[in-house]
Amino acid sequence: MARLAEPQTTLSLAQESPLGDDLELLFQRHTEDMHADTPPESIHMMPRKELEHPEIAFFVLRDAGRPIGMGAIKRIAPDHGEVKSMHVLIEERGRGLSRFVVNGMIDHARAWGLSRLSLETGSQPMFLPARMLYERVGFEQCGPFGNYRLDPNSVYMTLELEKAE
């Protein structure tokens, strides 16, 4: 899908199966992060096997073939999608990779015909960088959507999408 060349490295973002053999570390770290500071009843990540679904587009960010990030979009209505399972390995952060993943997913959402993309993220300090990233690419805070309800551990955000040309 999207490609970005950096000096001495090639990054790629492509739609893949979440069940790929080399994705274990990404899912392990994502799960650890979600459970580190969030009560179990406020964790909304999807199990890996459930991400393999026709209404979910799952993306892997690779650096020279090595998986270093992931993200997913789940269609929750004909024109509305939800960002799920966004994660970049901590040792790879600080290079703009999360923004690269989010922008790639936004492009896909437009091409998929979605007019709105929403997400749920944590309200805890560890999620501040994620919230700031989402704000920088245009997401705005909103109320709960879909099956979510008000939760002091959650922040809900949404982005209205222009149609892809």
Steps between C-alpha positions, in 0.01 A plus 500: 500500500706796622878519482741740662873501433736627769876510484633145539154350558183420314170512678183346364142497620282228350180317573581154637348222709525562877583131534844532336769294672734796551247729674513343847724769652269779380194338656687411819621858550162647409327275754755585771454873438121477514509308830773711661286795606140423407239308702388183318144627454634802309722307256338489157770339286389215279653153531743426218285229341197732487699749290488247216159606367365632169385826665848567645801632309816406693830673417861418583782753496829336404857629504712297258243221533493498882159578655525809722144634507139415435154647479153402395175654383174327586192596298227566759241643260486533120675840513666490845821326607687461828878503547600185693827349630731788411854428626864578413779324691637732769859471375385626157306804623610858445545468122149599390397139442169522685399795284600301191274211611207728588524689171509171309191380683320830434581466129365144505183610683430759230563245224273255686222759467484601865394854587590478868777333697479479880707351780514428870826553685602522863468809716809409704827696460666212309248560218570875472742461204234299314230758570732779384579309179132447425431871559787598267349298214155653555313281750282687748361381832144374488260299711484121506410340166389152396471274806720717726369678807643779713811376679747715698783285357403570138526790258294484182606679184368529147610628160269600216649379171476663161417264217792344314531614141 
